[in-house]
Amino acid sequence: MPTQPLDSAAAARTFEQRSLSGLQQLFARRVVLVTGKGGVGRTTVAAALARLGAEQGRRVLLAEFEEPSSLRTSPLAGQFGEDVFPDVPRLVGENIWGVTLHVVKGTELFLTSLFRVAALARLALRTAPLRRMLHSGPSFHEMGVLYHLLHHLKATRPDKEWVYDLVILDMPATGHTLALTDLPRVLLRLVSRGPIARAMREGQSFMNDPDQAVACVVTLPEPLPVSECLELLEGLAETDVHVGAVLANRLPHNPFTEEEQAALETILEGREVRGQALLDRIRRTDAALARLGKSIGVPLILVGEVDDGPVSEGVVDALRADLRKDAPPGGLPAEPEHPGDVEDATAADPPRPSNVTPLPVRTLEPAEGAHGGVPPRERP
């Protein structure tokens, strides 16, 4: 696809010119890391993706990461009427299980795998020095939450299918995200054998496999968030995490065609008029989308401003039509089976909805020559 400057009007016209939408790129995988700087709507997008996955009949694990103990409420859990998610998955919506990934819980699971006796692991974790070390020692926090995540990624049902066939991760702040995604590589340089090395390699087998896991980077169409998005894309590439799509959130409504907007620019040059702030914002949006379109090598999902409402219903509605528009016959590709440690859990597939409400969302193909990302998967 030729590289062209993109504006919010041109974005709509390129909607039909892609082979596989960015949302389908995400849902063709089993693990989606939703990441981005604070304030871009990352948590709302993660909740919306979980809702959409559940509508497809997927068994969705929606996970967030442990926050400081002083934080007694979770914005993600709040989307589902909860104060916080527990450290053991709990059903929080139809076919959606919520969980908080904890350093202590992950370490307990790791020690249990070594001692083969859960009581011994819990006894060891009661010691104050060990608990302080887990929360303050370099890499120990990331090791604990990574093993907690790995435990759920490996879990299978008695029929050998995954307990959770779609895992949505509401990632922490950018620095913590990159520390987490880079942890296996860092530790394997120091420890090449033993149970820690095995766990890190298992983590890599999930998180660094583009057929299983991709990141969705959420940003806003403003200069600073776009700069931070591009920096994050570079950091993810350095830690071998593949990016499936960039989602530009909260685009302002642009009522003008490209020709009308060009005429307005001429008429209003040098004048201050009512609505100037909106026109300036539209200009910044156009410039931000142009910059993203030239710089990223993955689909760009555009989401207009909506009222989030309970359980991010506005964002769910806004994304739903784009996800279903070009789905291949029979639905999206099914995930292959990968047996792992059996966990005593079952879940029935819910009926799929027969009625959807299409609202405007657009996906743009990556520009030629842009860097990063993961190549589109072929349709079955």
N, C-alpha and C positions, 0 to 999 in steps of 0.2 A: 504494500500500500504506500503511495507516495507520501513523503513528509510534507505536511501543510500546516500553517498556523491554524490553531483551533480556537473558535470562540463558542460561546454557549448556544448560539443559533446554529452554527455549523455542526456542533456536536449532535444535534437531533438529526441532521441530514445524513450523518455517517452511520446511523444506528443499524441500517440494513446491510452495511458493508463489512460485516465481520463473520467469521466462520463458526466461532464458538464464544459465547459471551463470557465475560469475566466471572460472573456468578457460577456458570457451569464449570469453568475452570476450577473454582473452589470446591463445588459439590462433587466433582469427579474424584476427589481425594477423600481420605478418611480423617485426616487431622488438618484443622485450619487454625493458624495462629493469627489472631486479630490484634494488630499492634498499631502504634502511632503515638504521637505526643499527647500529653494531657489536654483535655478540652476540645478534641476534634470529634467527639462522639463515638469513640472506640467501643465503650461498653454498650451503648445503645445498638451499635451495629452487631456486636457479638450476640446480644439477646435476640435480635431480629434474625440472624442467620440460624440460630438454634430453633426458632419457631418455624422457619422455612424448612429446615431439615426434618423436623418432626412431621410436617405436613406431607413430606415425601414418603413417610413410613419408616424413616431412619430412627434408630435408637440413639438418642443424642445425649452425650455427656457434655454439660456446660460447666467449664472449670475456670475458677479465678485463683489468684495467688494470695497467700497469707499476707495480711497487712499488719502494721503495728497494733499491739493489743489495745492501744487507746482508741482505735477506730472500732466502734461497736456496731456500726451499720455498714452495709455494702450496697453501693449503687446498683451492682449487677443483681444481687439477691432482691433488692427493692423492686426491680422490674417484674418480679414474680411474687410480690407480696410477702417477702421474707426479710428479716433483719440481716441475717448472714446465712451463707450456706455452711453445712456441717463438713467435717473432714471425712465423712462416709457419704457416698452419693445418696441423695434423697429425691424422690419424685416431686418435682415442683411445677410441672405442667404436663399436658398430654404428650407422653413419650419423651419427656425431657427430665434428666436427672441433674441436679446441681451439686457441686462439690467445691470446697476450698482446699487447695493443695498446701499442706502444712509441712514445715521442716521436721517437727517432732514426729508426726504421723509417718512421714516418709522414712525417717531414720528407724522408727520402730519396725516398719515393714522390712527394711533392709537387714536389721539385726535378727529379725525372726527368720529370714531366709538363711542366715548363717547358723544360728543356734538351733533352729528347727523347733524351738519352744517359745511361744509368744510371751509367756510369763517371764522368762529370763530377759527378753528384750525390754519389756515394760519396767522390770526391776532396774535395769541399767539406766533407763531414761529418767528414773526418779531422782537420780543424783544431781544436785544443783550444779556442780562444776561442768558436767557433761551438757546439761541444758544451756548453760551460759556459753559454752564453746560452740554449740550448734547455731546459736543466734549471732555470735560475734566473730567466730573464726573465719578466716578467708575461705571462700568456696563451700563451707559446710552448709550454709543456708541453701545455696543453689543445689547442692548434692541432695539434700533432704527433699526439696520440692520436686526435683527431677525424678527421684526414685518413686515418690508418691504418684507422679504422673505415669511413670513407666508401669507401675503396678496395674493401673487401670487400662493402659494401652494393651497390655498383654492378656488381660482377663478374657476368658472364653466361657461360653455356656456349655452345658452337657452335650449339645449337638455339635460342638467344636466351632460354632460361629462366634464372632466377637460379641461380648456383652454389649459393647457400645460400638456401633458401626459408623458413627460420626462423632468426632471429638472437637468441640469448639473451645479454644483457649482465649480468654480475655487476658492478654499479656500485661505484665506490669510496666512501669516507666521504662523508657527506652534503654537507659543504662543497665537496668536490671535484666531487661529482655536480652540484650547482647551478652551480658555475663552468663546468663542461663544457656543461651544457644551455643556459646563458645566453650562451655564447661567440659564436655566430653573430650574435645581436642586438647585442651589445656592439661587435664588430668592424665590423659593417655600418654602425654609426653613425659610425665613424672612416674606414672605407675602403669606398666605394660602387662602385668599379670595379676591374677587374683580376683576376688569377688568385685572389687570396685571397678577394675578394668572391664570385667565382663558386663557389669551394669552400664558402664559408659558406652561400650560398643553396642549394647542393645538399644540404648537411647539414640545413638547415631543411626542405627538401622531403621528407626522410625522417623526421626526428625530431619535427617539429611537425605531421605529418599524422595525425590520429586514425584514419584508415583503414589506416595502415601501421604505426604505432608507438604503444605504450601502456606505461605504467609499472605494475609490481606492487610495492606498498609493503608490506614485511614488518614486522610488529611483534609484540610479546608482550602478553598480556592483563594488564598491570600498569600502574599509574598513570603512571610516568615514561615508559616506552616509548610509551604511547598519546599523551601530550603531545608527544613528539618526532615521532611519526607525523603528528599533525595539523599541526605546524609544517612538516614536510617536504611535506605535501600543498599547503600554501600556497605554499611556495617553488617547487614544480613548476608550479603554476598561473601564477605570475609569469613563469616562463621558457617558457610555452606548451607544456609537456609534458602530454599527456593521461594520466590515470590510468585503467587498466582495472579494477583490483581492489585491495583491501587484504586481505592475508593475515595473520590472527591465528594465530600459531604456538605450539605447545607448550601447548595447553589441557589442564588437569588433568582426569582422568576424574571426572565427577560421578555417583555411583551413585544419587542421590536424584531423585525427581520434584519438581516445583514444590511440591506439597502437602506432601510429606515434608520438604522443606527448610524450609518455613515452620513446620511443627510442631517441627522440631529447634531452630529459632531461639528458639521460645518455651520449650521444655524446658530448653535449655542456657544461657539468659540468665543472665549473671553467674557461670557456672561454668567451671572449667578442666578439660578432659577429655582423655584420650588421643586423638590425631588432631586436636587443636585447630589445629595448623599447616595441615593439609590443608583443614579447614573455612574457616579464614581465607583461604586461597588461593582457594578456590571463590568466596567472597564478593567478593574483589578481581577475580576473573575476570568475575563477573556485572556488577559495576560498570563494568569496562573495556569489556565488550561493549555495555552500555547506552550508554555515552558514544560509542563508535565508531558504533553504529547511529544515533544522533541527529545525528552530526556529519559523516559522509561521504556523498557522493552517488554512490557506486559500490558494486558488490557486495562483500560481506564474506565471505571464505573462512575457514572455521574448521578448523584442523588440530590434532588431539589429539596428545598426547605419544607419540612412537614412538622406538624404537631406530634411530638413523640407519643404522648399519651401513655396509658398503662401498657406494660409489656411491649413497649416500642411499636405499637400497632401501626402508626403512621409509616414508619420505616419498613415494616413487614409488607404492608400494602404496596409501598412504592417499589420494593424490590421484586415482588412476586411475579409480575407480568413478564419482566425481562428474563427471569429464570426459566419460565415455562415456554416462552415464545419459540425457541429453537431447540427444545429438548428432542432428541432422537426418538423414533417410534419405540414404545415400550418404556419410556422414561430415561433417566440418566444411567450411565454405566454402573453396574454393581461392583462392589469392592471384592477382590479375591479373598479367599479364606487363608488365614495365617494362624494355625493353632498355637496356643500358648498355655500358660498356667490356667487350669480350670478354676473358675470362681462360681460359687453357688448362686447364680442369679439368672432369671429368665424374664423375658418381656415379649408381649404379643405385639404384632404390627397393627397399628390403628388403621381405620379406613381412611382413604385419601379424600380430600375435599373435592366436591364436584363444582363448586362455585368460587370464582376468584374475582377480585376487583382490580382491573389494571389501572395503574397510575404511572406517570412518566418517570422512567429510569432509562439511561442510555449507557451503552458500553462502546468504547472506541478501541480499535485495533492499535497495537503498538506501532510507532513510526519505524521506518527502516533505518537501520544504523543505531538505534537506541540500544543501551546496554542493559544487562541484568535480566532477571526473570527466568521462567521455565517455558519451553516450547509447548504449544497447544497439543493436547492429546488427540489422537485420531478418533473419529466416531466409530462405534462398533458396526 
